[in-house]
Structure formats: C-alpha cells, structure tokens
C-alpha cells in the first residue's frame, strides 16, 4: 500500500501542472461565455459554454492519461521498477479520474452560480440535478473507456518495438487492429439474433434527447419529456472488453515495454 501511495503521489506531482493549466483554460472559456452573454444580453449563453466544457471532459481524461504515459516512457523508470503493470497503470487512471471529477464539479459549481445570478435567463426552468449527475457520469464513463483503449494501444505500440522487422510498421499494425476490431463488432451486430439480444433484452427508459431553442429575448433548453429504450447490454459488453484490454495492457507492461 505504501508503494501504491508513492506511485499515486509521483503521478500527481508530474501531472499537476497540466491540471492547473486545464483549469485556467476552463475559466478562460467560461469568462468568454459570460462576456458574449452580456454583449448580446443573453446571460444564459454562459451555460451553453459550460455544457460545451463538460463535453470536452470526454477527451480530457484520456489525454491526461496518455500524457502521463508519455512522460513515464521518456524517463524509462518502469523498466527498472519492481512493480507490475497493474501498479504502474492504475495510479495514472486514478489521478486522471480525480482531475476530471474535480473539474466537472467546478463546472457544476459555475453552472449553479450562473443560475443563482441570472435565474430569469437560465436555460433551465428547474434545477437539473438529475440531468447533471447523469451528464457527469456519462462523460466520465466515456472518458474512462477511451482512456482504457489509449493505454492498450500505447502499450501495444511500444511492445511491437521489440521486433525490428516491424518496428517501422507499428502504426499500420495499430490501424489494422482498430479496423479489424470494428469490423468484427459490426459483423456481429449485423446478425439478427445477436442484435436482438444486445438491443432488446435489457433496456432502460431515458429522455429522447436535448432540446435548445432561441426566441426573441428568450433562450430555452432542457431534456425532452419523451423517453426511448436505451439498450444496456452493449455497454456491459464494452465494459467486459475494456477489462480484458486493461489486463492485456498490464501483461504487456509486465514484459518491460521499452519506449
């Protein structure tokens, strides 16, 4: 446990500057939204900017993980580390997850502030607590999903460097793997009985979408009251694939990937 805490602290120290830089960019985008809203006399526009910033977190999490991996690869410290791939990769995911969560909470706080300051100009006529939680959860899950694939492709790419004959073709192999995986998934989903199992067996009722309208001196936004069935099994399938991918990544790293 002490070693794991040490790895967490190391990854925090090496990545904190990037996080502070992201927070600065976040505030800059928010201020731009406020200024534009005041200029056109529509303070609710700042909330649109906050929603846009929230969507950006889908990329923020995997970019942060890949940045830490890239820095780790430059130092080559894990070539001499006694810890396994699990111990080396998990702290990076945890730190990136904490960064993303704190950043999303900051966005939520700014959204609450704008709703308190300009209740008449708010995009929502109610406090969208449920929608905010679901939005943050969805953004985080998608970010973790892409982070897992980023870790796997990174370890696979550098594992291939051990073979001189294909070292200069690694990007082609990675691209071929992605195409093959997507083709296999598309083929499976094209089979009728597989499609029915995945998309009809287990579903949840969710809003059919998000609406946004602009009228004279009024901006409205919210979630449609109509609901549609959301299949659950495809997400469970991707979750299982992600666990397998991360296990493979740890195994590849245990073989001392050299960058």
C-alpha angles and dihedrals in degrees: 000000000000091000091049092051089050091053090048091052092047093052091046092052093048095047105034093092091058090050093051089048090052091050089052090052090047092055091045092054090046092051090049089053092049092048093049090047092052092046094055092034092243108115089177089076088078088065089056088055090051091052089050090050089050091055089051088066089075086073097032095069099050092040090054092049093048091047090055091047091051092051091047090051092053093055094045088209095140092061085073098033119116090210124098127243091265092059092047099046103037096063090055092052091046094050092047090047091052091048091050093046093050091047092050091049088052090052089049090050092051089049091052090048092054091047089053094046097043108024093156092054097043117127088227127059089205138034104277096210096143093044091048093052092048091046093052091045093049094047091048094048092049090046091051090048093055090042090057092051090046091054092048096048091045094052092042092050094052093041089061090059088079089073110069093194093064101025093106092046098054095111090053091051092048091049090047091051092052092049091047093049093049090046092052092048091047090050093050092048090051091064108096099222092045091050091050092050094048099041105031108030099074123015140162128211111243136164114283092232151301122291129205127181135174121204135162106308090341137094121187130187138161146115121301114252091222114095133212131193113263113202113230103190096071088059091048089049092052089047091056090046089051092053090050091047092051091048089053090048091053090048092051091049091050086063087064104253110216116212 
